[in-house]
């Protein structure tokens, strides 16, 4: 089955068609269009903004600010939850055991002066220290990290933040294709441990993922993002 762009008539490749969200994007003219308008008999998926934008779920974690030319979505830190508390306790136990073993290997438990052989033996604990510190880093990321995506009609700005660390990227809005469902159980990404689904914003050369606390929140954010991109489709055309 071939899908032709309603603006320029060119054939849209498979990577420009998102059946799960109901939107397509032409790589030739950057037109964003509804698949229901070009595919006869196509039934939009439940919850997509083609079938009608869903309301904000009562338990949604995301903060959305929408204006005619601006869209901001912010995922605040989730804080300590059952999963992260469990991981924190295990990390503390792990590091405590490694510290005891390292001290014994160095002879510190017996008030001995560390010798070269003791130091060499204690070096075997380095990988276990790294694993424990990695678990603590995972707890910190899951509880204190936040994600933000901002559209202003010209570019898309994404930001990852965790305490004093921040990574900010800006991309031409014309390179943004669409938002689609993301399943963290089927793919690997730096998602918080408490999230098992999300929204993946696809752009030329990569993607940016927003974690969601529920499927209802996922469908709500999908509709908001794809509706914004469709409403600004005329700005995405390159002359």
C-alpha positions in Angstrom: 0.0 0.0 0.0 1.3 3.4 -1.0 0.6 6.6 0.9 0.9 9.9 -1.1 1.4 13.2 0.6 -1.7 15.4 0.4 0.4 18.5 -0.1 3.0 17.5 -2.8 1.8 14.1 -4.0 5.1 12.3 -3.3 5.1 8.8 -1.9 5.6 8.8 1.9 8.1 6.1 3.0 7.2 3.6 5.7 9.4 5.4 8.4 7.2 8.5 7.9 4.0 6.7 8.7 2.9 6.1 12.3 -0.2 3.8 12.3 -0.2 3.7 16.1 -0.7 7.5 16.4 -2.6 8.2 13.2 -0.1 10.7 11.7 2.3 10.8 8.8 5.0 13.1 7.7 6.3 13.6 4.1 10.1 13.7 3.9 9.9 15.6 0.7 8.0 18.7 1.9 7.8 18.0 5.7 4.0 18.1 5.6 2.4 16.5 8.7 -1.0 15.0 7.9 -3.7 12.7 9.3 -3.7 9.2 8.0 -7.5 9.1 8.1 -7.5 11.8 5.4 -5.4 9.8 2.9 -6.0 6.1 3.7 -9.5 4.9 2.8 -11.1 2.9 5.6 -8.3 3.7 8.1 -9.6 3.6 11.7 -7.6 5.8 14.0 -6.3 4.0 17.2 -8.2 4.6 20.4 -6.9 7.5 22.3 -5.2 9.2 19.3 -6.0 12.9 18.7 -7.4 11.9 15.2 -10.3 10.3 17.1 -10.6 13.2 19.5 -8.1 14.5 22.0 -8.4 12.7 25.4 -8.7 14.7 28.6 -5.9 15.0 31.1 -6.0 11.9 33.4 -6.6 12.8 37.0 -3.4 11.0 38.1 -1.2 12.4 35.3 2.3 13.3 36.5 3.2 15.5 33.5 2.7 19.3 33.5 1.5 20.6 30.1 1.3 24.3 29.1 -0.3 24.9 25.7 -0.6 28.2 23.8 -1.3 28.8 20.1 2.4 28.9 19.2 3.9 27.2 22.2 3.8 23.8 23.9 5.8 22.8 27.0 5.7 19.4 28.6 7.6 18.9 31.9 8.0 15.6 33.8 9.0 16.5 37.4 11.1 14.3 39.6 9.2 11.2 40.9 10.8 11.2 44.3 11.4 8.1 46.4 9.0 5.3 45.6 8.7 1.6 46.7 11.0 0.4 43.9 13.7 3.1 44.5 13.6 2.6 48.3 14.1 -1.1 47.8 17.1 -0.5 45.5 18.5 2.1 47.9 18.4 -0.3 50.9 20.0 -3.1 48.8 22.7 -0.7 47.6 23.5 0.3 51.2 23.8 -3.3 52.2 25.9 -4.1 49.2 28.4 -1.3 49.8 28.5 -2.1 53.5 29.5 -5.7 52.7 32.1 -4.6 50.1 33.5 -2.1 52.6 33.9 -4.8 55.2 35.5 -7.1 52.8 37.9 -4.4 51.5 38.9 -3.5 55.0 39.6 -7.1 55.8 41.6 -7.5 52.7 43.8 -4.5 53.6 44.2 -5.9 57.2 42.5 -2.8 58.7 40.2 -5.0 60.8 43.3 -6.5 62.6 45.1 -3.1 63.1 47.7 -4.1 60.6 49.6 -1.8 58.3 48.6 -2.5 54.7 51.2 -4.4 52.6 51.6 -4.5 48.9 50.0 -8.0 48.7 47.0 -6.7 50.8 46.5 -3.8 48.5 46.6 -6.0 45.4 44.1 -8.4 46.9 41.8 -5.5 47.9 41.8 -4.3 44.3 39.6 -7.2 43.4 36.8 -5.3 45.2 36.9 -2.4 42.7 34.2 -3.9 40.3 31.9 -4.5 43.3 32.4 -0.9 44.4 31.5 0.3 40.9 28.3 -1.9 40.9 27.2 -0.5 44.3 27.9 3.1 43.3 26.0 2.4 40.0 23.0 1.3 42.0 23.1 4.5 44.1 23.3 6.5 40.8 20.3 4.7 39.6 18.4 5.6 42.7 19.4 9.2 42.3 18.4 9.3 38.7 15.1 7.6 39.2 14.1 9.9 42.2 15.6 13.3 41.2 15.7 13.5 37.4 13.3 15.5 35.3 12.6 15.9 31.6 11.3 18.8 29.7 10.4 19.3 26.0 9.5 22.7 24.6 8.1 23.7 21.2 7.9 27.3 20.1 6.9 26.9 16.4 10.5 27.2 15.2 12.5 24.6 17.2 12.1 21.8 19.7 14.2 22.2 22.9 14.7 19.1 25.1 16.3 19.1 28.6 17.4 16.4 31.0 18.1 17.5 34.6 19.3 15.8 37.7 20.2 18.0 40.6 23.1 20.3 39.3 23.6 18.3 36.1 21.7 19.4 33.0 21.8 18.5 29.3 19.9 20.8 26.9 19.5 20.3 23.1 17.7 22.4 20.5 16.6 21.0 17.1 14.8 22.5 14.1 11.1 21.8 14.3 11.2 20.7 10.7 13.2 17.7 11.7 10.6 16.5 14.2 8.4 13.8 12.7 5.8 12.6 15.2 5.3 11.2 18.7 4.7 7.5 19.1 4.1 5.0 21.9 7.2 3.8 23.8 7.4 0.5 25.7 10.3 0.5 28.2 9.9 -3.3 28.7 10.8 -3.9 25.0 13.6 -1.4 24.6 16.5 -0.1 26.7 16.8 3.6 27.6 17.7 5.7 30.5 14.1 5.6 31.8 13.3 6.0 35.5 12.9 2.6 37.1 9.2 3.4 38.0 8.2 3.9 34.4 7.2 1.1 32.0 5.7 3.2 29.2 6.2 6.5 27.6 6.0 8.8 24.6 8.9 8.8 22.1 9.3 12.0 20.0 10.9 11.0 16.8 13.1 13.4 14.9 15.8 13.1 12.2 18.7 11.2 13.6 17.2 10.2 17.0 14.4 10.5 19.5 13.5 11.9 22.9 11.5 9.9 25.4 9.0 11.2 28.1 8.2 8.6 30.7 4.5 8.2 31.6 2.9 6.8 34.8 0.0 5.2 33.0 -1.4 4.3 29.5 -4.0 7.0 29.9 -1.3 9.7 30.4 0.6 8.2 27.5 -2.3 8.6 25.1 -3.0 12.2 26.4 0.6 13.3 25.7 0.6 11.6 22.3 -2.5 13.6 21.4 -1.1 16.9 22.6 2.2 16.6 20.8 0.9 15.2 17.5 -1.9 17.8 17.5 0.6 20.6 18.0 2.8 19.3 15.2 -0.2 19.0 12.9 -1.4 22.5 13.7 2.1 23.8 12.8 2.5 21.7 9.7 2.7 24.8 7.4 5.8 25.9 9.3 7.5 22.6 8.7 7.5 23.0 5.0 10.9 24.0 3.6 11.0 26.3 0.6 
